Amino acid sequence: MKIFHPLNCFFAAVLFSAGAWALAQEHAKSASASNQQRSEDQPNMPAEDFGLVVHGGAGTIERSKMTPEREHEYRSGIERALAAGYEILKRGGSSLDATDAAVRALEDDPHFNAGKGAVFTNVGTNELDAAVMDGKTFKAGAVACLKHIKNPVSLARLVMEKSGHVMMDGEGAEAFAKENGIEIVDQKYFYTKERWDALEKVKAAEKRGGPGEKRFIISDQDRHGTVGAVALDQHGDLAAATSTGGTTNKRAGRVGDSPVIGAGTYANNATCAISATGDGEYFIRATVGHDISALMEYRGMSLKEAAQTVLDKVAKLGGTGGLIAIDRRGNIALPFNTSGMYRGYADPSGKFVIEIYK
């Protein structure tokens, strides 16, 4: 019978252990390469979170001047918009569909300055603006100076998807709408007594206070308003949509920041989606939407920090208003420098949070 020497046993054990270790290392490398390949093959795996934020305009909104009934109507309008968008996101729908649905709900509500509730120009007409942007593709659509389109945000999306353009306005935009079956309405559809009374109040204040809208002795709510929505869907895609009737007593043909991509509306999957409300001329000059995104992308700022920084820039120029924003991780920001902003958000748990005052 052959007997093994203890030293031989030792070397055998070492060789076996080394072989096992090498085999394990090779297996780990193989698994790592396989996982990396799967990651490269599927770069857009669904995100775990999704979210939706909406607004109904910022301005002088004081609790002391708001009746309980009136407050309930505004809160209900924001809730309907949240519900419309959230149901789409919950089912795995796109952020574009969600923001479109949320803004259409607000356009159909006469309490908000968009669609049905649009304010009047200085010649007694209604001219509506809207925009949408897809953060995944950087595609955008915008419309301005519409007089007969029931839901401007839907036409803005159609411009993005079917026209080959980014912005269309006036008669050309409405002709494009008719060609594509967008609902057309008579100007009488947009009439509301509240908005007409606001026009008369502004005109009276103009006579007393002289030129320059900031000298009018009226509230921001009488002067302007906007609606908007931003969303992150389950695929990790961001979108923004904004719609407005502009400012009361504006000159016919005036266009504010809402349909200006990079100002009142912006979306970029790498950073955030933005919808703004307030003094449009200042938001255009401050390139609000793009500036927030740029501060995040190039300076590494958080969404909240970037949004506040840019809103502070607007204030330094003399503008008032606010904005809503959501980033690619689902973080949200809702800053404003007025006494109130109609706003609300929904998180993946289905919780709706609706606020009005500061």
C-alpha positions in Angstrom: 0.0 0.0 0.0 1.4 3.4 -1.1 1.5 6.1 1.6 1.4 9.8 0.7 4.0 12.1 2.4 2.5 15.0 4.5 4.4 17.5 2.4 2.8 16.1 -0.8 -0.6 16.5 0.8 0.1 20.1 1.6 1.1 21.0 -2.0 -2.0 19.2 -3.3 -4.3 21.2 -1.0 -2.6 24.5 -2.1 -3.0 23.6 -5.8 -6.6 22.6 -5.3 -7.4 25.9 -3.5 -5.6 28.0 -6.1 -7.5 26.3 -8.9 -10.8 26.7 -7.1 -10.1 30.4 -6.5 -9.2 31.0 -10.1 -12.3 29.2 -11.3 -14.4 31.4 -8.9 -12.7 34.6 -10.2 -13.4 33.5 -13.8 -17.0 32.8 -13.0 -17.4 36.2 -11.3 -15.8 38.0 -14.3 -18.2 36.1 -16.7 -21.2 37.0 -14.5 -20.1 40.7 -14.4 -19.7 40.8 -18.1 -23.0 39.2 -18.6 -24.7 41.7 -16.3 -23.0 44.6 -18.0 -24.1 43.4 -21.4 -27.7 43.0 -20.2 -27.5 46.6 -18.8 -26.2 47.9 -22.1 -28.9 46.0 -24.0 -31.7 47.5 -21.7 -30.5 51.1 -20.9 -34.1 52.3 -20.2 -35.4 50.0 -17.6 -38.6 51.3 -15.9 -38.0 53.6 -12.9 -39.4 52.5 -9.6 -41.0 55.9 -9.0 -43.3 58.3 -10.8 -44.8 61.6 -10.0 -47.0 64.4 -11.1 -47.2 68.1 -10.2 -49.7 70.7 -11.4 -50.4 74.4 -10.9 -53.2 76.8 -11.6 -51.3 80.1 -11.5 -49.5 82.2 -8.9 -50.4 85.7 -7.7 -52.0 87.7 -4.9 -54.1 84.9 -3.4 -55.0 85.8 0.2 -56.8 83.5 2.6 -58.7 86.5 4.1 -60.2 87.3 0.7 -61.1 83.7 -0.2 -64.5 82.3 0.7 -64.7 78.7 1.8 -66.9 77.9 -1.3 -64.4 79.6 -3.6 -61.5 77.8 -2.1 -63.3 74.5 -2.4 -63.8 75.1 -6.1 -60.1 75.8 -6.7 -59.0 72.8 -4.7 -61.5 70.6 -6.6 -60.1 71.8 -9.9 -56.6 71.0 -8.9 -57.7 67.6 -7.7 -59.4 66.8 -11.0 -56.3 67.7 -12.9 -54.2 65.5 -10.6 -56.6 62.6 -10.9 -56.6 62.8 -14.7 -52.8 62.7 -15.0 -52.2 60.2 -12.1 -54.5 57.5 -13.5 -52.4 57.5 -16.7 -49.1 57.3 -14.8 -50.4 54.6 -12.5 -51.3 52.4 -15.5 -47.8 52.8 -16.9 -48.7 55.6 -19.4 -46.4 58.3 -20.6 -45.5 61.5 -18.9 -46.6 63.3 -22.1 -50.1 61.8 -21.9 -50.3 62.6 -18.2 -49.4 66.2 -18.5 -51.7 66.6 -21.5 -54.6 65.2 -19.6 -53.9 67.2 -16.5 -53.7 70.5 -18.4 -56.8 69.8 -20.4 -58.7 69.3 -17.2 -57.6 72.8 -16.1 -58.3 74.3 -19.5 -61.9 73.1 -19.1 -62.3 74.7 -15.7 -63.4 78.4 -15.8 -61.7 79.1 -12.5 -58.3 79.0 -14.1 -56.8 81.3 -16.8 -56.5 78.9 -19.6 -59.0 77.5 -22.1 -62.5 78.2 -20.9 -61.3 80.6 -18.2 -59.0 82.7 -20.4 -58.7 86.4 -19.7 -59.5 89.2 -22.2 -57.2 91.3 -24.4 -57.4 95.1 -24.5 -59.8 94.8 -27.5 -62.1 92.3 -25.7 -61.0 89.1 -27.4 -59.4 85.9 -26.0 -56.0 84.8 -27.2 -54.5 81.6 -25.9 -51.0 80.1 -25.8 -49.7 76.7 -24.8 -46.7 74.4 -25.1 -45.5 70.8 -24.4 -42.1 69.3 -24.3 -40.8 65.7 -24.2 -37.8 65.3 -22.0 -36.8 62.0 -23.6 -36.5 63.3 -27.2 -36.2 67.1 -26.7 -39.2 67.4 -29.1 -41.5 70.3 -28.3 -44.6 72.0 -29.6 -46.0 75.4 -29.0 -49.0 77.5 -30.1 -49.8 81.2 -29.6 -52.6 83.7 -30.2 -55.3 81.1 -30.7 -58.9 82.4 -30.7 -61.0 79.3 -31.4 -59.2 76.2 -30.0 -61.0 74.6 -27.0 -57.8 72.9 -25.7 -54.7 74.7 -26.8 -52.4 72.1 -25.1 -53.7 69.4 -27.4 -52.9 71.5 -30.4 -49.4 72.2 -29.1 -48.8 68.5 -28.9 -50.1 68.0 -32.4 -47.6 70.7 -33.6 -44.8 68.7 -31.9 -45.9 65.3 -33.4 -47.2 66.1 -36.8 -46.2 69.5 -38.1 -42.5 69.3 -38.4 -42.3 72.6 -36.6 -41.9 73.7 -32.9 -44.2 76.8 -32.8 -47.2 77.9 -34.8 -49.5 80.9 -34.1 -52.7 82.6 -35.1 -54.6 81.7 -38.2 -52.0 79.3 -39.5 -52.1 77.3 -36.2 -55.9 77.2 -36.3 -56.0 76.0 -39.9 -53.6 73.2 -39.0 -55.9 72.4 -36.1 -58.9 72.1 -38.5 -57.0 69.9 -40.8 -56.3 67.5 -38.0 -59.7 67.4 -36.2 -58.9 69.5 -33.2 -62.1 70.9 -31.6 -62.9 74.4 -32.7 -65.2 76.7 -30.7 -66.8 80.1 -31.1 -65.2 83.0 -29.2 -68.3 83.1 -27.0 -67.2 79.8 -25.5 -64.4 81.6 -23.6 -66.7 84.4 -22.1 -67.0 84.4 -18.3 -68.4 87.3 -16.4 -65.6 87.2 -13.9 -62.9 87.6 -16.6 -64.9 90.4 -18.3 -65.3 92.2 -15.0 -61.5 91.9 -14.4 -60.9 93.6 -17.8 -63.1 96.5 -16.9 -61.4 96.8 -13.5 -58.0 96.9 -15.2 -59.1 99.5 -17.7 -60.5 101.6 -14.9 -57.3 101.2 -12.9 -55.2 102.1 -16.0 -57.0 105.4 -16.3 -56.4 106.2 -12.7 -52.9 105.0 -12.4 -51.4 105.9 -15.8 -49.2 103.7 -18.0 -47.3 100.6 -16.8 -49.2 97.6 -15.6 -47.3 97.5 -12.3 -48.9 100.8 -11.3 -52.4 99.4 -11.6 -54.2 99.2 -8.2 -55.4 95.6 -8.9 -54.4 92.1 -7.9 -52.1 89.8 -9.7 -55.1 87.4 -10.0 -56.9 90.1 -12.1 -53.8 90.6 -14.3 -52.6 87.1 -15.1 -52.6 83.4 -14.5 -51.4 80.1 -16.1 -51.9 76.4 -15.7 -49.3 73.7 -16.1 -48.2 70.1 -15.3 -44.9 68.3 -15.1 -44.5 64.5 -14.7 -42.1 61.6 -14.4 -43.5 58.3 -15.7 -42.6 54.7 -14.8 -40.1 54.6 -17.7 -38.1 57.4 -16.3 -39.3 60.0 -18.9 -40.1 63.6 -18.1 -42.6 65.9 -19.7 -44.0 69.4 -19.2 -47.1 71.2 -20.4 -48.3 74.8 -19.9 -51.4 76.7 -21.1 -52.6 80.3 -20.5 -54.9 83.0 -21.6 -52.1 85.5 -21.0 -52.6 88.7 -19.0 -55.8 90.8 -18.7 -55.8 93.8 -21.0 -52.8 92.6 -22.9 -52.3 94.0 -26.4 -53.7 91.8 -29.0 -50.9 89.6 -30.4 -48.9 89.6 -27.1 -47.2 86.3 -26.4 -45.8 85.5 -22.9 -43.5 82.8 -21.6 -45.8 79.8 -21.5 -45.3 78.8 -25.2 -41.6 79.8 -25.2 -39.5 76.6 -24.9 -36.8 77.1 -22.3 -38.7 79.9 -20.5 -42.1 78.9 -19.3 -41.9 75.3 -20.4 -39.0 72.9 -20.5 -38.2 69.2 -20.0 -34.9 67.2 -20.1 -34.6 63.6 -19.0 -31.1 64.3 -17.7 -32.4 66.9 -15.3 -36.0 68.0 -14.8 -39.3 69.2 -16.2 -40.5 72.8 -15.6 -43.8 74.7 -16.0 -43.8 78.4 -14.9 -46.5 81.0 -14.1 -46.2 84.8 -13.5 -45.0 87.9 -15.3 -44.1 86.3 -18.6 -41.9 89.0 -19.9 -39.5 88.5 -17.0 -39.6 84.7 -17.2 -38.6 85.0 -20.9 -35.7 87.3 -20.2 -34.5 85.0 -17.4 -34.9 81.8 -19.6 -36.3 80.2 -16.5 -36.9 76.6 -17.6 -33.5 76.1 -19.3 -31.6 77.9 -16.6 -32.9 75.6 -13.9 -31.9 72.6 -16.0 -28.5 74.0 -16.8 -27.7 74.7 -13.1 -28.5 71.1 -12.4 -26.6 69.7 -15.3 -23.5 71.9 -15.3 -23.3 73.1 -11.7 -24.6 70.0 -9.9 -27.3 71.9 -8.1 -30.3 70.1 -6.6 -33.7 70.7 -8.2 -34.9 72.8 -5.2 -31.7 74.9 -5.1 -31.7 75.5 -8.9 -35.4 76.4 -9.0 -35.1 78.9 -6.1 -31.9 80.4 -7.6 -33.6 81.1 -10.9 -36.8 82.4 -9.4 -34.6 84.8 -7.3 -33.2 86.0 -10.6 -36.7 86.7 -11.9 -37.4 88.7 -8.8 -34.3 90.8 -9.2 -35.5 91.7 -12.7 -38.8 92.9 -11.2 -40.9 89.8 -11.9 -43.3 87.9 -9.7 -44.7 84.4 -10.1 -43.7 80.8 -9.4 -43.1 77.4 -11.0 -43.4 73.7 -10.6 -40.7 71.2 -11.3 -39.9 67.5 -11.0 -36.5 65.8 -11.6 -35.5 62.4 -12.9 -35.5 60.9 -9.4 -39.0 62.2 -8.6 -38.0 65.0 -6.4 -40.2 68.1 -6.7 -40.0 71.8 -6.2 -42.8 74.4 -6.1 -41.3 77.8 -5.3 -43.1 81.1 -5.7 -42.6 84.7 -4.6 -46.2 85.8 -4.5 -48.7 85.4 -1.6 -50.1 82.2 -3.2 -50.0 79.7 -6.0 -52.7 77.0 -6.8 -50.7 73.8 -6.7 -50.8 70.1 -6.0 -48.8 66.9 -6.5 -49.3 63.2 -6.5 -46.8 60.6 -5.5 -46.6 56.8 -6.4 -48.6 56.0 -3.2 -51.6 57.8 -4.7 -51.5 60.6 -2.1 -52.7 64.0 -3.4 -51.4 67.1 -1.7 -53.2 70.4 -2.7 -52.1 73.8 -1.5 -52.9 77.5 -2.2 -51.3 79.8 0.2 -47.7 80.5 1.3 
